[in-house]
Amino acid sequence: MKRYGHVIRLRPEKLEEYNRLHAAVWPEVLKRIRGCHIRNYTIFYRDGLLFGYYEYHGRDYEADMATMAADPVTQKWWKLTAPCQQPVDSAPEGTWWAPMEEFFHTD
């Protein structure tokens, strides 16, 4: 299992919409997330930033992320959520949610 953390900005005028969308995530999206070996997926919000955390339990992260990105229902979901978000200034080129480095963990 590998832990992942990512960060992105939430457009202030989209806070209510983003919250509403995530209060009722489509079952097909949740099924795809689980099918791509992601567990314990959590999104936190503070001061205009979204912090996403999940645990990956698969064997081929790149292949699972490609499967998720190719899924038509997930693509429709992302078309709703993407306008709510804005990459942080330090996001690597070509990324949406900027990856974070894990500094500490304890069980």
Buried (B, 14 or more C-beta within 10 A) or exposed (E): EEEBBBBBBBEEEBEEBBEEBEEEEBEBBEEBBEEBBBEEBEBEEEEEEBBBBBBBBBEEBEEBBEBBEEBEEBEEBBEEBEEBBBBBEEBEEEEEBBEEEEEEEEE
